Amino acid sequence: MNAFNIPDDQPYIYDYYDNGVTAEEYVAEYKGTPYRSHVLSASSDCIMQAEDFDNGGNNISWSFRNKGSNAYRKDIDEVRINGGGSGYVIGNVSAGDWLCYTFEVADAGEYELRICMSSDNVKNLFFEIDGKAAGKIISTPGLGWDNYTTVVNTGIMLTEGKHVLRWVPSNSMNMDYYVWHRTGEYVDTGDYGHQDFSYPREWTYVSNPMFTELTSPMFGVGFTSPLYTADPSAHVWNIDGKEVLYLYASHDMSPAQGCDHMDRYHIFSTEDMINWTDHGEVMNAATSNRYTGTVNNYGEEHST
């Protein structure tokens, strides 16, 4: 055991998505239903219009901040559907929005997801499949609202059967449609080709940044977003004959969820207050709770 009561032979749990819910459980528990049928196969590409997101309701199959009446799917006023692109687009998007799409895979394999979109400047977005991060973080070209461009998310491994795609934008963009294209045979990689983040990570500043510009993958979002460190404990250690300042800080997530979600701790160091190193997380709630049997804020007991 160490200071956090975590068995020494147990791996550190870094991935936010390692939350104890398997992909199969996520799909079984998902309450959304398809608005249109989408089937992925080796014989032809599958086109999914962005406005054909699942039925189900707010916080089930979508979460959207900008409401408005729609010429398409008039029974839904919680997601903004505008005219544009190939006919209709998802528009008036805000950070924290998301939409879900149920689809079937007839032929297991490696797929790429081509996304047609527009934005006024470069914006990040990513996808989840069955509650897990899928593919890599990608960016819109930012060539203007009327200039729709296709970007590609590659290396997504999909098994045969039902899956749920969730689109997560970082900020405002217009989403027109998606195209699934099979690129190879299925290889069991243990995930969906999610984004990897490695440490240490280094930054240089000409002034004291107070960590406002340091970035990290955050709660529920695969983006590299502001780290929102807080309440650091500062210590100077002698490392190989040099005095090095180390800061031990908790951090929030983006979008901000409240101080009750500040569940991760990073170590930072600097020798000159200009060149900083983020050594990564040293503990988080997922790691600690899994091995200590603690109870979270919602009264749910974690297994030991």
Buried (B, 14 or more C-beta within 10 A) or exposed (E): EEEBEBEEEEEEBBBBBEEEEEBEEBBEEBEBEBBEEBEBBBEEEBBBBBBBBBBBEEEBBBBBEEEEEBEBBEEBEBBBBBEBBEEBBBBBBBBBBBBBBBBBBBBBBBBBBBBBBBBBEEBBBBBBBBBBBBBBBBBBBBBEBEEBBEBEBBBBBBBEEBBBBBBBBBBBBBBBBBBBBBEEEBEEEEBBBBBEBEBEBEBEBEEEBEBEEBBBBBBBBBBBBBBBBEEBEEEEEEEEEEEBBBBBBBBBBBBBBEEEBBBBBBBBBBEEEEEBBBEBBBBBBBBBBBBBEEEEEEEEEBEE
